[in-house]
Each structure stands twice: as structure tokens, then as C-alpha cells.
């Protein structure tokens, strides 16, 4: 991990981690390890050299999906740019069809731009390390299709970036299994 030498940035990161932990503890609905996942996503992006708004949004990217935290709360605490990135990294729970849900979500990130796409890429990459727990081949194929769609969608905007290349490499490994 890159060592962030700016004390002010480290305080912002700590505030976001505290907010994440408190939100998940109070109203978290996902049985998966959301806190450690969010920290890994953010620190990967920090390591790759992305800016503070991206790191903060990566820490908070699952709050709208997995807690009752509102976008307004995020904006009040971390600013409009962070809240917009979190929003662009969140799927619409009202879309029931899983394929339509992820496609709509990735298209939304594409419209938002590079920073939203790198957060989604880091999120997908981290989640992909849990694919080995999937026993159902249909579900596994759905997950691979999700990764393929994202890579195709994001290629023109972030195809040359390390996070994209790492995700693409991970998909190639997963397809061999």
C-alpha cells in the first residue's frame, strides 16, 4: 500500500472508515464482510495512486446498498464529489433482474466517468476472490458474464489503467476454472 504522507488525508480516511464501520454496525444488511471488503477496495486504489475523493468513495461504495445510510448523509460528511461517486457505484435495488441491474449500474458508472469506473473495477476485482465459493455453475457463469460486460463497457475509458488490466487478468484466470 502507498503510504499517504499527508496527515489531513489520513484523517479523512479515518473519518470515512469510522463512518463505514458505524453505518454497517447500526444498519448493515449484508452478511458478507463489507467493512474489510471496502477497505481493501479503497487501499488498492490508494496504492495505484488515485485521488482522495476516489479513496473515500471506495470506502463508502457499499453503504447505499447495504445500510440505511442516505446519499445526503454522505454528501454532508464527505462532499458532493464523493457522494456522486458513491451514487455512481451503487446498483438500483428496484431492478429485480440481476443482469439488467448490473448492466444499468455499469452504464451509470460509465456516464459518471473514469473515477466511478475505477471504483467499480476495484470492487469487482475484490469480489472476484470469493467466486471460488460458488458451487452453482449457472451463478458462476453469471458472475463471469458480469465481469466481461464491465470490461467491455469500461475499456475505452480505463482500458490502459492498472486496475483494468488486473481485472482483465483475473477474468482470464476465472474462465480457466
Backbone torsions as a table, in degrees:
resi	resn	phi	psi	omega
1	UNK	NA	140.5	174.9
2	UNK	-67.3	137.2	176.9
3	UNK	-87.2	116.1	178.3
4	UNK	-82.3	112.7	-172.7
5	UNK	-87.5	-8.1	-178.3
6	UNK	-84.7	111.4	-178.0
7	UNK	-57.2	-36.8	-179.6
8	UNK	-62.4	-41.8	177.6
9	UNK	-64.5	-39.5	179.2
10	UNK	-64.5	-35.4	175.6
11	UNK	-65.9	-39.5	177.7
12	UNK	-62.7	-44.4	178.4
13	UNK	-62.1	-43.8	179.5
14	UNK	-63.0	-40.9	177.8
15	UNK	-62.5	-41.1	178.6
16	UNK	-66.1	-40.1	178.0
17	UNK	-64.6	-43.8	177.6
18	UNK	-60.3	-45.0	179.7
19	UNK	-61.6	-43.4	177.3
20	UNK	-58.8	-51.6	-176.9
21	UNK	-61.6	-47.5	-179.5
22	UNK	-62.9	-41.9	179.8
23	UNK	-63.3	-44.6	-179.6
24	UNK	-68.3	-40.8	179.2
25	UNK	-64.1	-40.9	-176.9
26	UNK	-73.1	-48.1	-169.9
27	UNK	-136.4	18.2	-178.6
28	UNK	-63.2	139.9	-178.0
29	UNK	-119.7	-6.7	-175.9
30	UNK	-95.4	126.0	179.7
31	UNK	-73.1	-13.0	179.3
32	UNK	-74.0	162.7	-179.4
33	UNK	-75.5	76.2	-174.8
34	UNK	-61.5	-39.3	-175.9
35	UNK	-66.2	-51.9	-179.0
36	UNK	-66.5	-36.8	176.6
37	UNK	-59.8	-48.5	-178.1
38	UNK	-63.1	-38.8	178.5
39	UNK	-66.5	-43.1	178.1
40	UNK	-61.5	-43.3	179.5
41	UNK	-59.9	-48.3	-178.0
42	UNK	-65.5	-43.9	-177.2
43	UNK	-70.5	-29.1	174.5
44	UNK	-63.3	-44.5	179.8
45	UNK	-68.7	-33.8	174.3
46	UNK	-63.5	-45.5	179.0
47	UNK	-58.3	-38.5	179.5
48	UNK	-77.6	-6.1	173.9
49	UNK	93.4	16.9	177.9
50	UNK	-73.1	160.0	-174.9
51	UNK	-74.2	171.6	-175.2
52	UNK	-61.2	-40.6	179.5
53	UNK	-61.4	-38.3	178.0
54	UNK	-66.0	-43.5	-179.3
55	UNK	-63.8	-45.5	179.7
56	UNK	-64.1	-45.1	179.0
57	UNK	-63.4	-36.6	177.8
58	UNK	-64.3	-39.3	176.7
59	UNK	-61.9	-34.5	-173.2
60	UNK	-101.9	4.8	-168.1
61	UNK	-61.7	-23.9	-178.4
62	UNK	-99.5	-1.2	-174.4
63	UNK	-63.6	-39.5	-179.1
64	UNK	-68.4	-30.1	179.9
65	UNK	-82.4	-34.9	-167.4
66	UNK	-114.2	3.0	177.9
67	UNK	-143.5	-179.9	175.5
68	UNK	-94.7	12.7	176.8
69	UNK	-59.7	137.5	-179.8
70	UNK	-99.4	158.8	176.1
71	UNK	-61.2	-35.3	179.0
72	UNK	-63.7	-40.3	177.1
73	UNK	-61.3	-43.8	179.7
74	UNK	-63.9	-44.5	179.6
75	UNK	-63.2	-42.3	179.4
76	UNK	-60.4	-40.2	-176.5
77	UNK	-85.8	-32.9	-169.7
78	UNK	-126.9	-2.1	175.1
79	UNK	98.1	165.3	-175.3
80	UNK	-65.7	-42.3	-178.6
81	UNK	-61.3	-45.8	179.3
82	UNK	-62.7	-45.5	-178.8
83	UNK	-63.8	-37.5	177.1
84	UNK	-64.9	-39.0	177.4
85	UNK	-67.5	-39.8	176.9
86	UNK	-62.8	-45.6	179.1
87	UNK	-59.6	-42.9	-179.5
88	UNK	-69.7	-14.6	-179.1
89	UNK	-103.4	11.8	-175.5
90	UNK	-114.9	135.4	177.1
91	UNK	-85.0	158.6	179.9
92	UNK	-85.6	111.0	-177.8
93	UNK	-63.8	-21.8	-177.7
94	UNK	-75.2	-16.8	176.9
95	UNK	-83.1	112.9	-174.2
96	UNK	-78.8	-37.8	-179.3
97	UNK	-69.5	120.6	-174.8
98	UNK	-62.1	-39.5	-180.0
99	UNK	-67.6	-45.1	178.1
100	UNK	-63.0	-36.9	-179.5
101	UNK	-62.4	-49.4	-178.1
102	UNK	-71.0	-35.4	178.6
103	UNK	-63.8	-44.5	177.8
104	UNK	-61.8	-41.6	-179.6
105	UNK	-64.3	-45.1	-179.4
106	UNK	-68.7	-36.6	177.1
107	UNK	-64.9	-37.4	176.8
108	UNK	-63.5	-42.6	177.2
109	UNK	-64.4	-39.7	178.3
110	UNK	-60.0	-44.5	179.0
111	UNK	-64.6	-32.5	-179.8
112	UNK	-72.7	-33.9	175.2
113	UNK	118.1	-171.2	-172.2
114	UNK	-52.5	-48.9	-174.6
115	UNK	-64.0	-40.4	177.0
116	UNK	-65.4	-38.0	179.9
117	UNK	-66.8	-39.5	-179.7
118	UNK	-69.7	-32.2	175.1
119	UNK	-65.0	-45.6	178.7
120	UNK	-61.7	-41.3	-179.9
121	UNK	-62.2	-45.5	179.6
122	UNK	-65.2	-37.8	177.3
123	UNK	-62.8	-49.0	179.4
124	UNK	-62.9	-41.4	179.5
125	UNK	-60.9	-47.7	-179.8
126	UNK	-63.7	-43.0	179.1
127	UNK	-62.6	-30.9	-175.8
128	UNK	-63.7	-20.1	179.3
129	UNK	-75.2	-6.5	175.4
130	UNK	-99.6	-4.9	-177.7
131	UNK	-61.3	-26.1	-180.0
132	UNK	-65.0	-16.5	179.2
133	UNK	-82.4	-8.7	-177.1
134	UNK	-83.5	121.4	179.6
135	UNK	-92.1	-28.3	-175.5
136	UNK	-81.8	117.2	-177.4
137	UNK	-61.2	-34.9	179.4
138	UNK	-64.4	-42.7	178.4
139	UNK	-66.2	-43.0	178.6
140	UNK	-59.5	-45.5	178.9
141	UNK	-63.6	-36.2	175.9
142	UNK	-60.9	-44.3	-180.0
143	UNK	-64.2	-40.7	176.5
144	UNK	-65.2	-38.6	176.7
145	UNK	-63.5	-37.2	177.6
146	UNK	-63.0	-46.7	177.9
147	UNK	-62.9	-44.1	179.9
148	UNK	-61.1	-44.0	-180.0
149	UNK	-62.9	-44.2	179.5
150	UNK	-60.4	-47.8	-178.4
151	UNK	-59.8	-41.6	178.1
152	UNK	-64.9	-43.4	-178.8
153	UNK	-64.9	-41.0	-171.6
154	UNK	-91.6	-10.8	-170.7
155	UNK	-54.1	-46.5	-176.9
156	UNK	-65.7	-27.7	-177.3
157	UNK	-92.7	-37.1	-174.4
158	UNK	-131.6	13.7	-174.9
159	UNK	-57.9	-22.6	-179.2
160	UNK	-94.5	-2.6	-176.0
161	UNK	-86.6	151.7	-176.4
162	UNK	-58.1	-41.7	-177.9
163	UNK	-63.2	-38.4	177.9
164	UNK	-64.8	-46.9	-179.2
165	UNK	-63.1	-37.6	177.2
166	UNK	-64.8	-42.4	179.2
167	UNK	-66.7	-41.0	177.8
168	UNK	-61.8	-43.2	177.0
169	UNK	-63.1	-38.5	178.9
170	UNK	-65.1	-41.2	178.6
171	UNK	-61.3	-40.7	178.8
172	UNK	-61.8	-39.5	177.3
173	UNK	-65.4	-44.7	-178.0
174	UNK	-65.6	-32.6	179.5
175	UNK	-68.7	-23.2	-179.7
176	UNK	-78.7	-15.8	-177.4
177	UNK	-81.2	NA	NA
